[in-house]
């Protein structure tokens, strides 16, 4: 099933299969609680979060990149992860030069403390 063009973050979230919707909602709440004042908007048809520049995004696997599904679950990306000096590999760079990502297959796979550490570091980098 090809994903439609969403008009809002809410439209995107409501369209998702249940597991991805729940995982996206938990991650979204974690982002908004950790980074008050961050701007949330659709970019590339998925939720992105901005300070002065892009900080992170949530990309549910059901929202296709092109014409195919790329992975299962919800991918959270930190857009400038390569510039952060954290001793954790929670967000992997792999083949991406700057974007670190982690795929969440369920709500239970979320480590709030680790995500908050990365979000705060990304926000601090965004402010500098």
C-alpha positions as CSV (number, residue, x, y, z in Angstrom):
1,X,0.0,0.0,0.0
2,X,1.4,3.3,-1.1
3,X,1.3,6.1,1.6
4,X,-0.8,9.2,0.8
5,X,0.4,12.7,0.9
6,X,-0.4,13.9,4.5
7,X,-1.6,17.3,5.3
8,X,-0.5,17.3,9.0
9,X,1.5,15.3,11.5
10,X,-1.8,14.2,13.0
11,X,-3.0,12.8,9.6
12,X,0.2,10.8,9.3
13,X,0.0,9.4,12.8
14,X,-3.7,8.4,12.4
15,X,-3.0,6.6,9.1
16,X,-0.3,4.3,10.6
17,X,-0.8,0.7,11.5
18,X,-1.4,0.3,15.3
19,X,2.1,-0.8,16.4
20,X,3.8,2.0,14.4
21,X,1.2,4.6,15.6
22,X,1.7,3.7,19.3
23,X,5.5,3.7,18.9
24,X,5.4,7.0,17.0
25,X,3.2,8.6,19.7
26,X,5.5,7.5,22.5
27,X,8.6,8.8,20.6
28,X,6.8,12.0,19.7
29,X,5.8,12.7,23.3
30,X,9.4,12.0,24.4
31,X,10.7,14.5,21.9
32,X,8.2,17.2,22.8
33,X,8.7,16.7,26.6
34,X,12.5,16.8,26.2
35,X,12.7,19.7,23.9
36,X,9.9,22.2,24.8
37,X,9.5,24.9,22.2
38,X,10.7,22.6,19.3
39,X,8.8,23.1,16.1
40,X,7.0,20.0,14.7
41,X,6.1,19.8,11.0
42,X,5.9,17.5,8.1
43,X,8.9,17.1,5.9
44,X,9.3,14.3,3.4
45,X,5.8,13.3,4.5
46,X,6.9,12.4,8.1
47,X,7.3,14.3,11.4
48,X,10.4,16.5,11.7
49,X,11.4,18.5,14.7
50,X,13.2,21.8,14.4
51,X,15.0,24.3,16.6
52,X,17.1,26.8,14.5
53,X,17.6,23.8,12.1
54,X,16.5,20.2,11.9
55,X,17.1,18.3,15.1
56,X,15.4,14.9,14.5
57,X,12.7,13.0,12.7
58,X,10.4,10.1,13.1
59,X,9.9,7.9,10.0
60,X,7.4,5.1,10.4
61,X,8.2,2.2,8.0
62,X,4.7,2.3,6.6
63,X,5.5,5.7,5.1
64,X,7.3,4.6,2.1
65,X,10.5,6.1,0.7
66,X,9.8,6.1,-3.0
67,X,7.7,3.0,-3.8
68,X,8.9,0.6,-1.2
69,X,9.0,0.0,2.5
70,X,12.5,0.3,3.8
71,X,12.3,-1.3,7.3
72,X,10.0,-2.4,10.0
73,X,8.9,-0.3,12.9
74,X,9.7,3.4,13.4
75,X,13.0,5.0,12.5
76,X,14.1,7.9,14.7
77,X,16.9,10.0,13.2
78,X,19.1,12.6,14.8
79,X,20.0,14.8,11.8
80,X,23.5,16.0,12.9
81,X,24.5,13.0,15.0
82,X,28.0,12.9,13.5
83,X,28.7,16.3,15.2
84,X,27.8,15.0,18.6
85,X,30.3,13.7,21.1
86,X,28.5,11.0,23.0
87,X,30.1,7.7,24.0
88,X,27.0,5.8,22.9
89,X,26.3,4.1,19.5
90,X,22.5,4.1,20.2
91,X,22.0,6.1,17.0
92,X,24.1,4.5,14.3
93,X,25.6,6.4,11.3
94,X,26.1,3.4,9.1
95,X,26.2,4.6,5.5
96,X,24.8,8.0,6.4
97,X,27.4,10.7,6.7
98,X,25.6,12.9,9.3
99,X,22.3,11.3,10.3
100,X,22.2,8.8,13.1
101,X,19.3,6.5,13.3
102,X,17.7,3.8,15.5
103,X,14.8,1.6,14.5
104,X,12.1,0.8,17.1
105,X,10.0,-2.3,16.4
106,X,7.8,-1.7,19.5
107,X,7.1,0.7,22.4
108,X,9.0,-1.7,24.6
109,X,12.2,-1.2,22.6
110,X,12.4,2.5,23.5
111,X,15.1,3.5,26.0
112,X,13.8,7.0,27.1
113,X,17.0,7.9,29.0
114,X,19.3,7.2,26.0
115,X,17.0,9.1,23.6
116,X,16.8,12.1,26.0
117,X,20.6,12.2,26.2
118,X,20.9,12.3,22.4
119,X,18.0,14.8,22.0
120,X,19.6,17.2,24.6
121,X,23.0,16.9,22.9
122,X,21.4,17.5,19.5
123,X,19.5,20.5,20.8
124,X,22.6,22.0,22.4
125,X,24.4,21.5,19.0
126,X,21.5,23.2,17.3
127,X,21.8,26.2,19.6
128,X,25.5,26.7,19.0
